[in-house]
Amino acid sequence: MNVIVDTIAKVAELKPPSLPQLSLVNAPDISAVAPLAQIAGTNPAKILDEVGILEKDQDTIRTVAAQASGLIGSCAQDLLGLAMELGTRAMPLAMGLLVPHPAARMGAEAALKALAMEYLGRATARTGSLVNELAAISSPLAEIASRTISSQVDGGKPAVQELEAVSGNTGFLPAGNSAAGPTNTTVTPMTEDDPAGSASSAGSSSGSSQGSAAGEKAVDTALSMVGTPYVWGGTSPNGFDCSGLTQYAYREAGVELPRLAEEQTVGTQVSADELVKGDLVVWDGHVAMYAGDGQIVEAGDPVQVNPLRTSNIGMEFKGFWRPTG
């Protein structure tokens, strides 16, 4: 039962953190602006418009934050349900461990391990879908962050750049938004808010570098599967798990890969700036394929393309690998 207990603990660790308390700057009281402008003979429209935009932006931020809190809470509940369901299904199988016959005990152990892997995969896919859900509602925030604001220095620049200049931090925009260039965070079906170690800038240096014929073919195959649903243990266009997708894509290219993600560290290990199409991005429990231009294709829920990264819900990163025939 240790494998079940350990898996339940891992599922619990996937629980997303709650959003921090919002602390927004209140819009100034402008009730005296219009009367003062009338006395001064000036037009108050610009001030009134800007304050109106600020108030609207605050409402947008609060709305998105409320939506995000709901999505995070739903994910946490789903993970709790998966952990409870795993425990319930494991109990009858665990009885087989009490049977004195060695073959029966080995069968029970194998069944428990398979069950644990199934639920860890489902939990991982659920956190991945949360990231996609959060990304889907974040576009209004990206628009706010990229809006030009007044600056004493250069006459105006995107608000996100002002924030970066003040805070010293980068990466305020969602991945893929070009207003502030590459960010330190990425969106992926297999990761929670764990942006540390992102390889987006390093990987993008390899641009659209062409890979081997097998790598090119594997990427084309994997990309043709975008939108295919995630299925634990899936190895066909009816549904893929992460290593099932890379194995299938490379099999179509004439290269046979091991079945498990962590075993797909085959061929030649390469660095981030050497990446070409078809190279594998491998973790201890997940694998993706470099598709060029700083992007990877991977089996989340569904198969999708995401920015290159090296972090994945706390999994050990095993490096970039170039399979060879």
C-alpha positions as CSV (number, residue, x, y, z in Angstrom):
1,M,0.0,0.0,0.0
2,N,3.0,2.3,0.2
3,V,2.7,3.2,-3.4
4,I,-0.9,4.3,-2.9
5,V,-0.1,6.3,0.2
6,D,2.8,8.0,-1.7
7,T,0.6,8.7,-4.7
8,I,-2.1,10.2,-2.5
9,A,0.5,12.5,-1.0
10,K,1.7,13.5,-4.5
11,V,-1.8,14.3,-5.6
12,A,-2.2,16.4,-2.5
13,E,1.0,18.3,-3.3
14,L,-0.6,19.2,-6.7
15,K,-3.3,21.3,-5.0
16,P,-2.9,24.8,-6.4
17,P,-2.3,27.6,-3.9
18,S,-5.0,30.1,-3.3
19,L,-4.8,33.5,-4.9
20,P,-3.2,36.2,-2.7
21,Q,-5.4,39.0,-1.4
22,L,-5.9,41.7,-4.0
23,S,-4.5,45.1,-3.0
24,L,-5.6,47.6,-5.6
25,V,-5.0,51.4,-5.6
26,N,-8.3,53.2,-5.2
27,A,-9.3,55.7,-7.8
28,P,-8.9,59.3,-6.6
29,D,-11.9,61.3,-5.6
30,I,-12.5,63.5,-8.6
31,S,-15.8,65.1,-7.6
32,A,-14.2,68.6,-7.5
33,V,-12.5,68.3,-10.8
34,A,-15.4,69.5,-13.0
35,P,-16.2,72.6,-10.8
36,L,-12.6,73.5,-10.6
37,A,-12.1,73.1,-14.4
38,Q,-15.1,75.3,-15.0
39,I,-13.6,78.0,-12.7
40,A,-10.2,77.6,-14.5
41,G,-11.8,77.6,-17.9
42,T,-10.2,74.2,-18.8
43,N,-11.6,70.9,-20.1
44,P,-11.6,68.1,-17.5
45,A,-12.5,65.4,-20.0
46,K,-9.0,63.8,-20.1
47,I,-8.8,63.5,-16.3
48,L,-12.4,62.1,-16.1
49,D,-11.7,59.7,-18.9
50,E,-8.5,58.4,-17.3
51,V,-10.1,57.8,-13.9
52,G,-13.0,56.0,-15.7
53,I,-10.5,53.7,-17.3
54,L,-8.8,53.1,-14.0
55,E,-12.1,52.2,-12.4
56,K,-13.0,49.9,-15.3
57,D,-9.6,48.2,-15.1
58,Q,-10.1,47.6,-11.4
59,D,-13.5,46.0,-12.0
60,T,-11.9,43.8,-14.7
61,I,-9.1,42.7,-12.4
62,R,-11.5,41.9,-9.6
63,T,-13.7,39.9,-12.0
64,V,-10.8,37.9,-13.4
65,A,-9.5,37.3,-9.9
66,A,-12.9,36.0,-8.8
67,Q,-13.1,33.7,-11.8
68,A,-9.6,32.4,-11.1
69,S,-10.4,31.7,-7.5
70,G,-13.4,29.7,-8.6
71,L,-11.4,27.7,-11.1
72,I,-8.6,27.1,-8.5
73,G,-11.2,25.9,-5.9
74,S,-12.8,23.6,-8.4
75,C,-9.4,22.1,-9.3
76,A,-8.6,21.6,-5.6
77,Q,-12.0,19.8,-5.1
78,D,-11.3,17.6,-8.1
79,L,-7.9,16.6,-6.8
80,L,-9.4,15.8,-3.4
81,G,-12.0,13.7,-5.1
82,L,-9.3,11.8,-7.1
83,A,-7.4,11.1,-3.9
84,M,-10.5,9.7,-2.2
85,E,-11.4,7.7,-5.2
86,L,-7.9,6.2,-5.4
87,G,-8.1,5.1,-1.8
88,T,-11.5,3.5,-2.3
89,R,-10.4,1.6,-5.4
90,A,-7.1,0.5,-3.8
91,M,-8.6,-1.1,-0.7
92,P,-10.0,-4.3,-2.5
93,L,-6.7,-4.7,-4.4
94,A,-4.7,-4.3,-1.2
95,M,-6.4,-7.4,0.3
96,G,-4.4,-9.4,-2.2
97,L,-1.3,-8.5,-0.3
98,L,-2.5,-10.6,2.5
99,V,-2.7,-13.8,0.4
100,P,0.2,-16.1,1.3
101,H,0.7,-17.1,-2.3
102,P,3.7,-15.2,-3.8
103,A,2.1,-14.9,-7.3
104,A,-1.1,-13.4,-5.8
105,R,0.9,-10.9,-3.8
106,M,2.9,-9.9,-6.9
107,G,-0.3,-9.5,-8.9
108,A,-1.8,-7.3,-6.2
109,E,1.4,-5.1,-6.1
110,A,1.3,-4.7,-9.9
111,A,-2.3,-3.8,-9.9
112,L,-1.8,-1.2,-7.1
113,K,1.1,0.3,-8.9
114,A,-0.9,0.6,-12.2
115,L,-3.8,2.2,-10.3
116,A,-1.4,4.7,-8.6
117,M,0.1,5.6,-12.0
118,E,-3.4,6.1,-13.5
119,Y,-4.5,8.5,-10.8
120,L,-1.3,10.4,-10.7
121,G,-1.7,10.9,-14.4
122,R,-5.3,12.0,-14.0
123,A,-4.3,14.5,-11.3
124,T,-1.4,15.9,-13.4
125,A,-3.8,16.3,-16.3
126,R,-6.3,18.1,-14.1
127,T,-3.7,20.6,-12.9
128,G,-2.7,21.1,-16.5
129,S,-6.2,21.9,-17.5
130,L,-6.4,24.4,-14.7
131,V,-3.4,26.3,-16.2
132,N,-5.2,26.4,-19.5
133,E,-8.4,27.6,-17.9
134,L,-6.5,30.4,-16.1
135,A,-4.8,31.3,-19.4
136,A,-8.1,31.5,-21.1
137,I,-9.5,34.1,-18.7
138,S,-6.3,36.2,-18.5
139,S,-6.4,38.0,-21.8
140,P,-8.1,41.1,-20.3
141,L,-5.2,41.4,-17.8
142,A,-2.7,41.2,-20.7
143,E,-4.6,44.1,-22.4
144,I,-4.4,46.2,-19.3
145,A,-0.7,45.4,-18.8
146,S,0.2,46.3,-22.3
147,R,-1.6,49.6,-22.4
148,T,0.6,52.7,-22.8
149,I,0.7,55.0,-19.8
150,S,2.2,58.4,-19.2
151,S,5.9,58.4,-18.4
152,Q,8.2,61.3,-17.4
153,V,11.1,59.5,-19.0
154,D,10.2,58.6,-22.6
155,G,6.7,60.0,-23.2
156,G,4.9,56.7,-22.7
157,K,5.5,53.0,-22.6
158,P,3.5,49.8,-21.8
159,A,2.3,49.7,-18.2
160,V,4.0,46.3,-17.8
161,Q,7.4,47.9,-18.5
162,E,6.7,50.5,-15.9
163,L,5.9,47.7,-13.4
164,E,9.1,45.9,-14.3
165,A,11.2,49.1,-13.9
166,V,9.8,49.7,-10.5
167,S,9.9,46.1,-9.2
168,G,12.9,44.7,-11.0
169,N,10.9,41.7,-12.0
170,T,9.9,40.6,-15.5
171,G,7.3,38.3,-16.9
172,F,4.1,40.0,-15.9
173,L,2.3,39.1,-19.1
174,P,0.9,35.7,-20.0
175,A,3.1,33.5,-22.2
176,G,2.7,34.3,-25.9
177,N,1.9,38.1,-25.3
178,S,4.5,40.1,-27.2
179,A,4.0,43.4,-25.4
180,A,6.9,42.9,-23.1
181,G,8.8,40.2,-25.0
182,P,9.6,36.7,-23.5
183,T,8.3,36.0,-20.0
184,N,9.5,33.8,-17.3
185,T,6.2,31.9,-17.0
186,T,4.7,29.4,-19.4
187,V,1.3,27.8,-19.9
188,T,1.2,24.0,-20.0
189,P,-1.1,21.3,-19.3
190,M,1.3,19.5,-17.1
191,T,2.3,22.3,-14.8
192,E,0.9,24.3,-12.0
193,D,2.2,27.8,-11.1
194,D,5.8,26.7,-11.2
195,P,7.7,29.0,-13.6
196,A,11.1,28.6,-12.1
197,G,13.6,27.3,-14.6
198,S,11.8,28.4,-17.7
199,A,13.9,27.8,-20.8
200,S,11.8,30.0,-23.1
201,S,14.5,32.5,-23.9
202,A,17.2,29.9,-24.3
203,G,15.1,27.7,-26.5
204,S,13.9,30.5,-28.7
205,S,17.5,31.2,-29.7
206,S,17.4,28.0,-31.7
207,G,14.4,29.6,-33.6
208,S,13.1,27.4,-36.3
209,S,16.3,25.3,-36.7
210,Q,15.7,22.2,-38.7
211,G,16.1,18.9,-37.1
212,S,17.0,15.5,-38.6
213,A,14.6,13.9,-41.1
214,A,13.2,11.7,-38.3
215,G,12.9,14.7,-36.0
216,E,11.0,16.7,-38.6
217,K,8.7,13.8,-39.4
218,A,8.1,13.2,-35.7
219,V,7.2,16.9,-35.1
220,D,4.8,16.9,-38.1
221,T,3.1,13.9,-36.8
222,A,2.8,15.2,-33.2
223,L,1.5,18.6,-34.5
224,S,-1.1,16.7,-36.6
225,M,-2.4,15.3,-33.3
226,V,-3.1,18.7,-31.7
227,G,-6.6,18.5,-30.1
228,T,-6.5,14.8,-29.5
229,P,-7.8,14.1,-25.9
230,Y,-5.6,13.0,-23.1
231,V,-6.0,9.3,-22.2
232,W,-4.0,7.6,-19.5
233,G,-1.9,4.9,-21.2
234,G,-3.0,6.2,-24.6
235,T,-0.8,5.4,-27.5
236,S,-3.0,6.1,-30.6
237,P,-4.9,8.9,-32.3
238,N,-7.9,8.0,-30.2
239,G,-6.1,9.4,-27.2
240,F,-2.5,9.9,-25.9
241,D,-0.6,10.3,-22.7
242,C,2.6,12.2,-22.8
243,S,5.0,9.4,-23.7
244,G,2.4,7.7,-25.8
245,L,2.4,10.8,-28.1
246,T,6.2,11.0,-28.5
247,Q,6.5,7.3,-29.0
248,Y,3.8,7.3,-31.6
249,A,5.3,10.3,-33.4
250,Y,8.8,8.9,-33.6
251,R,7.5,5.4,-34.5
252,E,5.9,7.1,-37.6
253,A,9.3,8.5,-38.3
254,G,11.0,5.1,-38.0
255,V,12.5,5.4,-34.6
256,E,11.3,3.3,-31.6
257,L,11.3,5.0,-28.2
258,P,10.8,3.4,-24.8
259,R,7.3,3.5,-23.4
260,L,7.8,5.5,-20.2
261,A,8.6,9.2,-20.2
262,E,11.6,9.0,-17.9
263,E,13.1,6.3,-20.1
264,Q,13.0,8.4,-23.2
265,T,16.4,9.9,-22.4
266,V,17.8,8.2,-25.5
267,G,20.1,9.3,-28.2
268,T,22.2,12.4,-27.6
269,Q,21.7,14.9,-24.8
270,V,21.8,18.5,-26.0
271,S,21.7,21.9,-24.4
272,A,18.9,24.4,-24.7
273,D,20.7,26.5,-27.4
274,E,21.3,23.4,-29.5
275,L,17.6,22.4,-29.7
276,V,16.2,21.5,-33.1
277,K,12.8,20.1,-34.1
278,G,12.1,16.7,-32.7
279,D,14.3,17.0,-29.6
280,L,12.6,15.6,-26.5
281,V,12.1,17.6,-23.3
282,V,12.2,15.0,-20.5
283,W,11.2,15.1,-16.9
284,D,10.8,12.3,-14.3
285,G,7.2,11.6,-15.2
286,H,6.5,13.8,-18.3
287,V,7.9,14.3,-21.8
288,A,7.3,16.8,-24.6
289,M,8.8,17.4,-28.1
290,Y,10.5,20.6,-29.3
291,A,8.6,21.9,-32.3
292,G,10.8,24.9,-33.2
293,D,10.4,28.6,-32.6
294,G,10.6,28.2,-28.8
295,Q,7.5,25.9,-28.7
296,I,6.9,22.4,-27.6
297,V,4.1,20.0,-28.5
298,E,2.9,17.7,-25.7
299,A,0.0,15.6,-24.6
300,G,-2.0,17.6,-22.1
301,D,-5.7,17.6,-22.2
302,P,-5.8,17.8,-25.1
303,V,-2.6,17.5,-27.1
304,Q,-1.4,21.1,-27.5
305,V,1.5,23.5,-28.3
306,N,3.0,25.5,-25.5
307,P,6.1,27.7,-24.8
308,L,9.3,25.8,-24.0
309,R,10.0,25.3,-20.3
310,T,12.1,23.2,-18.0
311,S,9.7,23.1,-15.0
312,N,6.8,20.7,-14.5
313,I,4.9,20.6,-11.2
314,G,8.1,19.8,-9.3
315,M,9.2,16.9,-11.4
316,E,12.9,16.4,-11.8
317,F,14.1,17.8,-15.2
318,K,16.2,15.2,-17.0
319,G,17.3,17.4,-19.9
320,F,16.9,17.7,-23.7
321,W,17.5,14.6,-25.7
322,R,17.8,14.0,-29.5
323,P,16.6,10.4,-30.4
324,T,18.5,8.7,-33.1
325,G,17.5,5.7,-35.2
